[in-house]
Amino acid sequence: MNAYLGQATVQVRFLYLATYDYYWALDNFDVSGTPQPGFSWTSVPPGFTSSVQNPTNVAVGVNTTYKVTVTAGGCTSTAQVAVNTVAPPNAGNNGTLTICEGSTVTAPDLFAALVGTPNGGGSSAQVVVSEQAQPNAGNNGTLTVCAGSTVTAPQLFAALVGTPSGGGSWSPALAGAGTYTYTVTAVAPCAVNATAQVVVSEQAPPHAGTNGSIIVCDGAAPFSMFTLLGGSPQTGGAWSGPSTVSGDTYAPSTMDPARTHTR
C-alpha cells in the first residue's frame, strides 16, 4: 500500500471468497482519512539530513541554517531555522609570571601569562606571580692603596658600602689610583643594571733614606743619626737598636758602641 501514499484518490477492490455462498465483490469505494505528513531536513552548510519531525541531539559546530520540507496529501511546505553558535567561556589554563622586584603586576601581564586561548569568559584560571630580585651593586666607597701598586677586584668589592651582589664586573681595567665602576647586570624581567663606584687614591710609600755610617771617639758629644742618612728620608720615623734611642740622638758615652741602629 505504500505505493499509494500521497495520492488524492485511491480505489481499492476487495474480493470475498466463501465455500457455501455466492461470490461477491465491492467495487469503486473510497478510503478517506488524514494522510501522515513526511519530513525532510537539510542544512546549509550541508552535512545534516533527517526524516524525523523533531530531530534531537544535533551537533552544531558553526552557524547553520536548517531547512525542513513537509509533504502531505500532495501539498508541500518549507520552513527554516537559523542556529548561531557562541563560543563557550574559556579562561585558559593556569600560568606563571615573573615580575621585577618592586613593580606592580598589570591585568594585561596576567592575561598574557594564561596558557591556552582564553577569551575572558566565565570559567576560571590562576596565574602564580613571582619576583625577580633587583640587581644590587651596593653604594659608592673609597679605597687607598700604596703608590705604584695595582688594585685588585677583591679590594674594590670590599670597599663598596652596603650588601652588593657578587658576580658583577669592574671597569675600566684595574690599575692604580682612579674611579672604578662596579656593574651588576639585571636579570629579566628587570632591565636596569645596578652600578656603584669606588674612588681609589694612592698613599706614597714610606722612605727612610739610605744607609749611612760614622766613626766617633768614645765619649764624643751626642749627635743626630738622622743627618747621617743618605737620600731624602722622611721625618717622623722611629729608631731601634741595641740601645734605647731618644729621638734620633746617639750618645757615645752612654750607648753601646760599634752597633747598628736602624730607622
C-alpha positions as CSV (number, residue, x, y, z in Angstrom):
1,M,0.0,0.0,0.0
2,N,3.0,2.3,0.4
3,A,3.0,2.8,-3.3
4,Y,-0.4,4.7,-3.0
5,L,0.7,7.1,-0.2
6,G,0.3,10.7,-1.1
7,Q,-2.3,10.2,-3.8
8,A,-5.5,12.2,-3.6
9,T,-7.8,9.3,-4.5
10,V,-7.1,5.6,-4.3
11,Q,-9.6,2.9,-5.3
12,V,-9.3,-0.5,-3.6
13,R,-11.1,-3.6,-4.7
14,F,-12.0,-6.3,-2.1
15,L,-12.7,-9.9,-3.3
16,Y,-14.7,-12.1,-0.9
17,L,-14.4,-15.9,-1.2
18,A,-16.8,-18.3,0.6
19,T,-17.2,-22.0,0.5
20,Y,-21.0,-22.2,0.7
21,D,-22.0,-18.8,-0.5
22,Y,-22.1,-16.7,-3.6
23,Y,-19.1,-14.9,-4.8
24,W,-19.4,-11.2,-4.4
25,A,-17.1,-8.1,-4.7
26,L,-17.1,-4.5,-3.7
27,D,-16.0,-2.1,-6.4
28,N,-15.4,1.6,-6.6
29,F,-15.4,2.7,-3.0
30,D,-13.3,5.5,-1.5
31,V,-11.0,5.2,1.6
32,S,-10.8,8.6,3.3
33,G,-8.7,9.9,6.2
34,T,-5.9,12.3,7.1
35,P,-2.6,11.4,5.4
36,Q,0.6,11.4,7.5
37,P,3.0,14.2,6.5
38,G,6.6,13.5,5.5
39,F,9.5,15.5,6.8
40,S,12.8,16.1,5.1
41,W,15.5,18.1,6.8
42,T,18.7,19.6,5.2
43,S,21.3,22.1,6.3
44,V,23.5,25.0,5.0
45,P,26.4,24.3,5.2
46,P,25.5,20.8,4.1
47,G,26.0,17.8,6.2
48,F,22.8,17.2,8.1
49,T,19.7,15.3,6.9
50,S,16.8,13.8,8.8
51,S,13.3,12.5,8.1
52,V,12.2,12.9,11.8
53,Q,9.7,15.6,12.6
54,N,11.7,16.9,15.6
55,P,15.4,15.8,15.3
56,T,17.3,15.7,18.6
57,N,21.0,15.6,19.6
58,V,22.0,17.7,16.6
59,A,25.7,18.7,16.9
60,V,26.2,22.3,15.9
61,G,29.8,23.4,15.3
62,V,29.3,26.5,13.2
63,N,26.4,28.9,12.3
64,T,24.0,26.7,10.4
65,T,20.6,27.1,8.8
66,Y,18.3,24.1,8.9
67,K,15.5,23.7,6.3
68,V,12.6,21.3,6.7
69,T,10.2,20.4,3.8
70,V,6.9,18.9,4.8
71,T,4.8,17.0,2.3
72,A,1.2,15.8,3.0
73,G,-1.6,15.0,0.6
74,G,0.2,16.3,-2.4
75,C,0.9,19.6,-0.7
76,T,4.4,20.9,0.2
77,S,5.6,23.5,2.7
78,T,9.0,24.6,3.8
79,A,10.5,26.5,6.8
80,Q,13.9,27.1,8.2
81,V,15.7,27.7,11.5
82,A,19.0,29.6,11.8
83,V,21.2,28.4,14.6
84,N,24.1,30.7,15.6
85,T,26.9,29.3,17.7
86,V,28.6,31.2,20.6
87,A,32.0,30.1,21.9
88,P,31.8,28.8,25.5
89,P,33.6,30.9,28.1
90,N,37.3,30.0,28.3
91,A,39.6,31.4,31.0
92,G,42.6,29.4,29.6
93,N,44.8,27.3,31.8
94,N,46.9,28.2,34.9
95,G,50.1,30.1,34.2
96,T,53.1,31.7,35.9
97,L,54.6,35.2,35.7
98,T,57.8,36.7,36.9
99,I,58.0,40.4,37.5
100,C,60.8,42.7,38.6
101,E,61.0,43.2,42.4
102,G,59.1,46.3,43.4
103,S,57.0,46.5,40.3
104,T,53.2,46.2,40.2
105,V,51.6,43.5,38.0
106,T,49.1,44.6,35.5
107,A,45.9,42.9,34.1
108,P,47.4,42.6,30.6
109,D,50.5,41.0,32.1
110,L,48.3,38.4,33.9
111,F,46.1,37.8,30.9
112,A,49.2,37.2,28.7
113,A,50.5,34.7,31.2
114,L,47.5,32.4,30.9
115,V,48.0,29.2,29.0
116,G,45.8,28.3,26.0
117,T,43.4,30.6,24.3
118,P,41.4,32.5,27.0
119,N,38.5,34.6,25.8
120,G,37.6,36.4,29.0
121,G,34.6,34.2,29.7
122,G,33.2,32.9,32.9
123,S,35.4,30.0,33.7
124,S,38.5,30.4,35.9
125,A,42.3,30.0,35.8
126,Q,45.1,31.2,38.0
127,V,48.5,32.9,37.5
128,V,51.2,32.5,40.1
129,V,53.4,35.6,40.2
130,S,57.0,35.6,41.5
131,E,59.5,38.4,41.8
132,Q,63.0,38.6,40.3
133,A,65.4,40.5,42.7
134,Q,66.7,43.8,41.5
135,P,70.5,43.9,40.8
136,N,72.4,45.3,43.8
137,A,75.8,46.9,43.3
138,G,76.0,48.4,46.8
139,N,76.8,52.0,47.4
140,N,79.9,54.1,46.5
141,G,83.0,53.6,48.5
142,T,86.7,54.7,48.7
143,L,90.0,52.9,48.9
144,T,93.6,53.9,49.5
145,V,96.4,51.8,48.1
146,C,100.1,52.1,48.2
147,A,101.5,54.2,45.3
148,G,102.7,52.0,42.4
149,S,100.5,49.0,43.3
150,T,97.7,47.6,41.2
151,V,94.3,47.5,42.9
152,T,92.5,44.1,42.9
153,A,88.9,43.2,42.4
154,P,88.5,41.8,45.9
155,Q,89.9,45.0,47.3
156,L,87.4,47.1,45.3
157,F,84.5,44.8,46.2
158,A,85.4,45.1,49.9
159,A,85.4,48.9,49.7
160,L,81.8,49.0,48.4
161,V,79.2,50.1,51.0
162,G,76.1,48.0,51.7
163,T,75.4,44.4,50.6
164,P,76.4,44.3,46.9
165,S,75.7,41.2,44.9
166,G,78.6,39.2,43.7
167,G,79.3,38.3,40.1
168,G,79.5,41.8,38.8
169,S,82.2,43.4,36.6
170,W,84.7,46.3,37.1
171,S,85.6,48.9,34.6
172,P,88.0,50.3,33.5
173,A,90.9,47.9,33.6
174,L,92.3,47.7,37.1
175,A,95.4,49.7,37.7
176,G,96.3,52.3,40.4
177,A,94.5,55.5,41.5
178,G,91.2,56.3,39.8
179,T,87.5,55.7,39.8
180,Y,86.3,52.2,39.2
181,T,82.7,51.3,38.4
182,Y,81.1,48.0,39.6
183,T,78.2,46.8,37.4
184,V,75.7,44.1,38.2
185,T,73.7,43.1,35.2
186,A,69.9,42.9,35.6
187,V,68.1,39.6,35.1
188,A,64.9,39.7,33.0
189,P,62.3,40.9,33.5
190,C,64.4,43.5,35.4
191,A,66.0,45.7,32.7
192,V,68.2,48.3,34.6
193,N,71.7,47.4,35.6
194,A,72.9,48.5,39.0
195,T,76.2,50.4,39.4
196,A,78.4,51.7,42.2
197,Q,81.8,53.4,42.2
198,V,85.0,53.1,44.3
199,V,87.4,56.1,44.2
200,V,90.9,54.8,44.7
201,S,93.7,57.1,45.9
202,E,97.4,56.4,46.4
203,Q,99.4,56.7,49.5
204,A,103.1,57.4,48.9
205,P,105.4,54.6,50.3
206,P,107.5,55.5,53.4
207,H,111.1,56.5,52.7
208,A,113.7,56.1,55.4
209,G,116.6,57.2,53.1
210,T,119.7,55.2,52.5
211,N,122.2,53.6,54.9
212,G,124.9,55.9,56.5
213,S,127.8,55.3,58.9
214,I,130.1,57.3,61.2
215,I,133.2,56.7,63.3
216,V,133.4,58.7,66.5
217,C,135.6,58.6,69.6
218,D,134.4,57.1,72.7
219,G,133.0,59.8,74.9
220,A,132.3,62.2,72.0
221,A,129.4,64.5,72.2
222,P,126.0,63.2,71.2
223,F,124.9,63.7,67.6
224,S,121.9,63.2,65.3
225,M,121.8,59.9,63.4
226,F,119.1,61.3,61.0
227,T,121.7,63.6,59.4
228,L,123.9,60.6,58.6
229,L,121.2,59.0,56.4
230,G,121.6,59.3,52.6
231,G,118.9,60.2,50.1
232,S,115.8,62.1,51.2
233,P,114.5,60.4,54.3
234,Q,111.1,61.3,55.7
235,T,110.9,62.7,59.2
236,G,108.8,61.1,61.9
237,G,110.3,57.7,61.9
238,A,111.5,55.7,64.9
239,W,114.9,54.3,65.7
240,S,115.7,50.9,67.1
241,G,118.9,49.2,68.1
242,P,120.8,47.6,70.9
243,S,120.4,50.7,73.0
244,T,117.3,52.8,73.5
245,V,117.3,55.8,71.3
246,S,115.8,59.1,72.4
247,G,114.6,60.9,69.2
248,D,117.4,60.4,66.8
249,T,120.3,61.2,69.1
250,Y,123.2,58.9,69.7
251,A,125.4,59.4,72.8
252,P,128.7,57.6,72.5
253,S,129.3,57.8,76.3
254,T,126.1,56.1,77.3
255,M,125.1,53.9,74.3
256,D,126.5,50.7,73.0
257,P,129.3,51.4,70.6
258,A,130.1,49.8,67.3
259,R,126.5,48.6,66.8
260,T,123.9,49.2,64.1
261,H,120.9,51.3,64.8
262,T,118.1,51.0,62.3
263,R,115.4,53.5,61.3
